[in-house]
Amino acid sequence: MIFNATAHPINIYRKEDCEYNEQLRKWFVKKGAKPVKVIAPSGRILNAHTNYILLQHVEDIPLWTSSIFDIDDPIDVFGDLKSGDIIVVSRQYAAAHDLWIKEHKNKLPYKLACICHPVYNDLDNPKPVGCLGLEIVS
């Protein structure tokens, strides 16, 4: 089973319904194309808890650094996950989860995935509207 642990739906488009723009290095959905699958948010979000520290201002722009100090435990949030279950998370959460697993030395039944090949809506003002699929990251 696939669980969406983000706060937004994940729209999956067919590659044939998108065009790759070499100059922008982005996929764009063709006019009128609709997602072939929408993975609705599960209502349960997995977060990487982050501290932000202001370093300085350069040309009136604040520069920050950050560090992740904890992540939500998927078992606490989702309960009894089964072998082969996939949880879609942010890349930030996935990276922190890898470190968390090593620290806890746990072998867990689920897999984490992130979106793969984001798809954008408009060449002139690109905004992400979906992706071509999911990438298993752990």
NULUM-566592 format. One record per residue (C-alpha): x, y, z; residue in one letter. Coordinates in nm, 4 decimals. Layout:
+----------+----------+----------+--------+
|     east |    north |       up | residu |
+----------+----------+----------+--------+
|        X |        Y |        Z |      A |
...
+----------+----------+----------+--------+
***
This chain:
+----------+----------+----------+--------+
|     east |    north |       up | residu |
+----------+----------+----------+--------+
|   0.0000 |   0.0000 |   0.0000 |      M |
|   0.1184 |   0.3551 |  -0.0700 |      I |
|   0.0722 |   0.6223 |   0.1975 |      F |
|   0.1191 |   0.9928 |   0.1253 |      N |
|   0.2795 |   1.1448 |   0.4361 |      A |
|   0.2949 |   1.4951 |   0.2858 |      T |
|   0.0380 |   1.7728 |   0.3227 |      A |
|  -0.0603 |   1.7821 |  -0.0451 |      H |
|  -0.1871 |   1.5467 |  -0.3159 |      P |
|   0.0733 |   1.3920 |  -0.5427 |      I |
|  -0.0274 |   1.4034 |  -0.9100 |      N |
|   0.1331 |   1.1371 |  -1.1281 |      I |
|   0.1537 |   1.2120 |  -1.5023 |      Y |
|   0.2414 |   0.9798 |  -1.7889 |      R |
|   0.5700 |   1.0634 |  -1.9595 |      K |
|   0.3820 |   1.0783 |  -2.2919 |      E |
|   0.1695 |   1.3635 |  -2.1513 |      D |
|   0.4768 |   1.5740 |  -2.0733 |      C |
|   0.7585 |   1.7397 |  -2.2650 |      E |
|   1.1141 |   1.7839 |  -2.1436 |      Y |
|   1.2626 |   2.1322 |  -2.1892 |      N |
|   1.6409 |   2.0980 |  -2.2345 |      E |
|   1.7109 |   2.4643 |  -2.1643 |      Q |
|   1.5223 |   2.4712 |  -1.8330 |      L |
|   1.5976 |   2.1041 |  -1.7583 |      R |
|   1.2388 |   2.0495 |  -1.6469 |      K |
|   0.9394 |   1.8387 |  -1.7488 |      W |
|   0.6262 |   2.0322 |  -1.8491 |      F |
|   0.2760 |   1.8894 |  -1.8690 |      V |
|   0.1141 |   1.9187 |  -2.2128 |      K |
|  -0.1944 |   2.1351 |  -2.2403 |      K |
|  -0.5062 |   1.9416 |  -2.1424 |      G |
|  -0.3176 |   1.6485 |  -1.9874 |      A |
|  -0.4582 |   1.5104 |  -1.6648 |      K |
|  -0.2829 |   1.3054 |  -1.3968 |      P |
|  -0.3210 |   0.9299 |  -1.4367 |      V |
|  -0.3105 |   0.8859 |  -1.0601 |      K |
|  -0.3547 |   1.1164 |  -0.7624 |      V |
|  -0.2192 |   1.0014 |  -0.4286 |      I |
|  -0.4269 |   1.1901 |  -0.1733 |      A |
|  -0.2671 |   1.3019 |   0.1537 |      P |
|  -0.3186 |   1.0367 |   0.4211 |      S |
|  -0.3854 |   1.2993 |   0.6871 |      G |
|  -0.0768 |   1.1730 |   0.8698 |      R |
|   0.2350 |   1.3788 |   0.8028 |      I |
|   0.5951 |   1.2771 |   0.8714 |      L |
|   0.8124 |   1.5761 |   0.9577 |      N |
|   1.1814 |   1.6360 |   1.0045 |      A |
|   1.2057 |   1.8745 |   1.3006 |      H |
|   1.4537 |   2.1466 |   1.2199 |      T |
|   1.6336 |   2.4234 |   1.4087 |      N |
|   1.7148 |   2.7361 |   1.2076 |      Y |
|   1.9931 |   2.9696 |   1.3191 |      I |
|   2.0425 |   3.3141 |   1.1706 |      L |
|   2.4073 |   3.3529 |   1.0715 |      L |
|   2.4210 |   3.7012 |   0.9262 |      Q |
|   2.2684 |   3.9454 |   0.6807 |      H |
|   2.4306 |   4.0057 |   0.3426 |      V |
|   2.2878 |   4.2890 |   0.1339 |      E |
|   1.9837 |   4.2917 |   0.3680 |      D |
|   1.9211 |   3.9210 |   0.3017 |      I |
|   1.9150 |   3.6957 |   0.6082 |      P |
|   2.1409 |   3.3892 |   0.5777 |      L |
|   2.0459 |   3.0889 |   0.7873 |      W |
|   2.1826 |   2.7486 |   0.8695 |      T |
|   1.9726 |   2.4567 |   0.9829 |      S |
|   2.0021 |   2.1254 |   1.1573 |      S |
|   1.7510 |   1.8462 |   1.1965 |      I |
|   1.7170 |   1.7455 |   1.5586 |      F |
|   1.4473 |   1.4783 |   1.5329 |      D |
|   1.2022 |   1.3114 |   1.2950 |      I |
|   0.8577 |   1.1663 |   1.3395 |      D |
|   0.8693 |   0.7893 |   1.3845 |      D |
|   0.6707 |   0.6262 |   1.1009 |      P |
|   0.5527 |   0.3451 |   1.3305 |      I |
|   0.4170 |   0.5996 |   1.5829 |      D |
|   0.2373 |   0.7905 |   1.3072 |      V |
|   0.1116 |   0.5026 |   1.0899 |      F |
|   0.0921 |   0.2131 |   1.3335 |      G |
|   0.1442 |  -0.1385 |   1.2039 |      D |
|   0.3131 |  -0.1043 |   0.8658 |      L |
|   0.3459 |  -0.4160 |   0.6572 |      K |
|   0.6326 |  -0.5430 |   0.4466 |      S |
|   0.6337 |  -0.3618 |   0.1157 |      G |
|   0.4304 |  -0.0608 |   0.2294 |      D |
|   0.5564 |   0.2617 |   0.0749 |      I |
|   0.5429 |   0.5992 |   0.2479 |      I |
|   0.5860 |   0.9093 |   0.0307 |      V |
|   0.7842 |   1.1775 |   0.2161 |      V |
|   0.9878 |   1.4912 |   0.1481 |      S |
|   1.3544 |   1.4565 |   0.0514 |      R |
|   1.4503 |   1.6325 |   0.3755 |      Q |
|   1.2617 |   1.3723 |   0.5793 |      Y |
|   1.4098 |   1.0853 |   0.3749 |      A |
|   1.7673 |   1.2075 |   0.4336 |      A |
|   1.7089 |   1.2463 |   0.8072 |      A |
|   1.5364 |   0.9052 |   0.8215 |      H |
|   1.8486 |   0.7334 |   0.6844 |      D |
|   2.0531 |   0.8742 |   0.9725 |      L |
|   1.7786 |   0.7878 |   1.2223 |      W |
|   1.7667 |   0.4238 |   1.1039 |      I |
|   2.1449 |   0.3883 |   1.1394 |      K |
|   2.1278 |   0.5352 |   1.4893 |      E |
|   1.8425 |   0.3054 |   1.5962 |      H |
|   1.9799 |   0.0052 |   1.4068 |      K |
|   1.6263 |  -0.0945 |   1.3130 |      N |
|   1.5216 |  -0.2940 |   1.0112 |      K |
|   1.1760 |  -0.1721 |   0.9274 |      L |
|   0.9223 |  -0.3274 |   0.6909 |      P |
|   0.8326 |  -0.0139 |   0.4951 |      Y |
|   1.0065 |   0.1731 |   0.2154 |      K |
|   1.0296 |   0.5485 |   0.1769 |      L |
|   0.9714 |   0.7189 |  -0.1557 |      A |
|   0.9953 |   1.0740 |  -0.2869 |      C |
|   0.8598 |   1.2217 |  -0.6049 |      I |
|   1.0708 |   1.1574 |  -0.9130 |      C |
|   1.0943 |   1.3890 |  -1.2128 |      H |
|   0.8808 |   1.6854 |  -1.1019 |      P |
|   0.6402 |   1.8149 |  -1.3666 |      V |
|   0.5685 |   2.1864 |  -1.4119 |      Y |
|   0.2713 |   2.3673 |  -1.5597 |      N |
|   0.3992 |   2.6663 |  -1.7588 |      D |
|   0.7229 |   2.7559 |  -1.9381 |      L |
|   0.6927 |   3.1260 |  -1.8542 |      D |
|   0.6127 |   3.0841 |  -1.4850 |      N |
|   0.6943 |   2.7222 |  -1.3890 |      P |
|   0.5132 |   2.5863 |  -1.0847 |      K |
|   0.5257 |   2.2199 |  -0.9838 |      P |
|   0.1988 |   2.0361 |  -1.0482 |      V |
|   0.3043 |   1.6745 |  -1.0145 |      G |
|   0.5668 |   1.4200 |  -1.1123 |      C |
|   0.6348 |   1.1282 |  -1.3458 |      L |
|   0.6510 |   0.8750 |  -1.0616 |      G |
|   0.8086 |   0.7859 |  -0.7306 |      L |
|   1.1683 |   0.7077 |  -0.6398 |      E |
|   1.2360 |   0.4527 |  -0.3667 |      I |
|   1.4944 |   0.6190 |  -0.1407 |      V |
|   1.5268 |   0.3792 |   0.1541 |      S |
+----------+----------+----------+--------+
***
